[in-house]
Amino acid sequence: MVENLCGKTSNEEQHFSSPFSIDELRTLDFALEGVLFQQLLRMPSPPYSSDNLKEDEFLALEDFLHTAAEGLWRAFWHKNKPLPYFVGCPRYPGSRFYTVEKAISRGRLGGLCGAALMSKNKGNLHARWDDVVKFVLFKRNLLKGKESGFSSSVVCEALFYAIHILFSRSLSKYNTVTTDYVFVSVIDSKFGGVVKLGGDLGKLEVDLNNPYQSMAEWITSHAEVSISPWTEYGTSLEM
């Protein structure tokens, strides 16, 4: 699917547009002037391997996402009001969300795939996929053997989560998040980048016999996919 969405050079390098326009970056840069805000957040990297490596990685990811969200909230919205978001970790698209500690206690840490920043919804006690504001897909050794960008399989996985989030929003009766696009950060402990998917879901015609082919055709014909270059040592988080 990804091969049909992008052109390739002779060395098979993928080419996507950036998810952030120059005007958006200039606006952000202007907004940051004179604001007391920690602009660089680094995902903690365990100095050595251990039996608890995945536990350390996901605890770091959970803290990283919460710290980034809280810093932006305090700097640009409300210094004193409580953060209206929380962090939950799913195992796969459609699964329930866990805190890392709860996943550890229930023996489900091994299945976690990433972390989501989610809106607190007073009308529902259970976290839902339409509450997802931002999703971070965690991949160990993200760029191993792929120095020029993300592999097609990683991009496809990010798009799979993105379209699931868009579907959930379109079908939600709560409408906590109403945008027709979604950002998915793809990171490990050293590198990161952003995949953006947006489009009119009203043009999606689902074939129940082959829903994944329907999604691929919708992405190809009616959606826009953009990917930022990966960044070393820091990780991009678009709110």
N, C-alpha and C positions, 0 to 999 in steps of 0.2 A: 504494500500500500504506500509506504513512504517513498519508494522509488518512483512512483507515479506522480508524487507531489512536488518533486524537486528536480532541478537539472543537475547534471554531474559533469565534472571536468574529467580529463583523461586519467587522473589518479583517483577517481571515484569519490571525490570530496563532495559533500552535500552543501547545497546553498539554499538558505531560507532567509526571508527578510527578518529584521530585528523586531521583537515585540514592543520596543519602546521607540517612539519617534524622537527626532531631535528637539522638537518643541516641548515634548513632555519632559525630556531630560533637562532642558533649560529652565522650565517652570519649577522642577524639583530643586535644581541648583539654586535658583533665586529664593525659593521658600526656605532653604536651609541656611541662608545668610542671617547671621545674628541669632540663630536658634541654638540653644544648648541641647545638643543631641549627639549621641555616640553614633557616628556615621559608619564606622567600620565594625562589623561583628564577625567574628571568626568561629567557625564550627570547631569545638575542641577535638583534638586528634590524640587518641591514646598512644603513649610513647612506646608501648610494647604489646605484643599479642598475649592473650590469656584466655582461660576458659570462660571468663565473663565479658569478653570483648563486645558481643552484641548488646549485652545489658548496658555496658558503659556507653556504647555508641547511641543507643536510643534514649538513654537518660540525658545525654548531651544534646541530642536533637530536640527533645521535648523542651529542655531549658532554653536552647538557642531560639526556637520559634517563639516561645512565650516572652523572652527578653526583648526580641526584636519588635514584637507587637506592642508590648507595654511601653517601650521607648518611644515609638511613633505616636501612640495614643497620648502619652503625657506631653510630648513636644508639640503636637499639632491640634489636639482636640481638647482634652480636659486634664488638668494637672491633679485634680483631687477626686474626681468621680471614678468609681471602680471600672476596671477594664471589662468591656462587654463581650469579651471573647474568652475561649478556653481552648486547650490543646487536647486532641484525641487522636489515638493511633489505631487505624484499621488493619485488618489482615488481608483483605482483598476488596474489590469493588462490591458494594452492597453489604459488607459485613458490619457488625456493630463496632463501636469505638471503645477503646480502653485507654486508661492511663498506663504508663509503662509499669508502674508498681503493680497495678491490678493484673496486667498481662503476665508479669513474672509470677505472681501468686497463683494464677490459674494455669500455669504451664503453657502459655500461648505466646511467649516472647518470640520464639523462633519463627512464627508466622507473620509477624508485623512487617509491613512494607513501607511505612512512612509515617508522617504526622500531618494532621490537618488543624488549621486555625478555624474555629467554629463560633458562630454567633450563639450567644446564650438566648434560648427561646423560652420565655416564661410560660407559654401555652402548652409546652410539651416537655415531659420529664426525661425523654430519651433523645439522645443525639441522633440526628438524621443527616443524610448526605446532602439534602438541600440547605442545611445550615453551614456547609463548608464555604468559607470565604477564601481560603488559600490552602493548597495542598502541596506537600513536600514529599517527593518520592526519594527514598534513600536507597542507594545502590553502592555496595562495597566495591572498591577498586574500579571506579566509574570509567576511567579512561585507559584502563589497561589494554595495551595493544591498539589504541585508537587515539593517536596524538592530535588529529585535526578536528575532532568533534565527537558528538554522541553517535553511537552505533544506531542502525535502523531499528533494532529490537528495543533499545532504550526509548527512542522517540515513540515507537508504537505503543509501548507500555504507558508512557506519559499521556499519550492521546487517548488511550483506553480509559484512564482515570478521568481525564478532562471531559470526555463525552458523557461518562456516567454522571458526573456532577451536573453538567448542563441538563441532562435528561431529568434528574431529580429536581432541579430548580423549576423546570417547565411544568412538571406534574404536581408541584407542591401547592397546597391550599393555604400555606402560611406565608409564602413569598418573603422570607426573611432576606434573601439575596436575589436581586432581580436582573442582574446584568446578563447579557447574551454572550459573554466570553468568560474564559477561566484561565488563570495562570497556574501552571504546575512547575515548581522548582524541582530540579533533579540534582541531587548532591551526594557526595560522600564526605569524608572528614577533611578533604583537601581541595576538592574542586566543586564547581557548581555552575548551573546555567538555568535558563527559564524557557519553558515551552508555553506558548499561548495558542488557544483554540477559541475561535469565535465564529458565529454564523446563525442563520435563521433556522431554528428547529422546525418551524412550520413547513419547511420544504423537505423535511425528512419523511420518506415513504418507507415504512418498515415492512419487510418481507419476513413473516414469522418463521418461514422455513429456512431462512438464511439471514438473520438479523445483522450479523457482522459484516456481510457483504453490503447490506443497506447502509450501514454506518460508513463503510469505506467509500461508497459512491457519494454519500452526502458530503463527507469531508473533501472529496476530490472536486465536486461540482459546486457546492454551496457554502463552504466554510473557508476560513483563512487560517493557515498554520504559520506561526513565526517562532523562531528560535534564536536566543541570544548566544553569542560565543561563550564557551565555558570560561570560568574565571578561576585562577589559581589562588589559594590561600584565603580568599574571601568568598562569600556566597551571596548571590543576588536574591533579595526577597521583595517582590512587588506587592504592596497592600492593595 
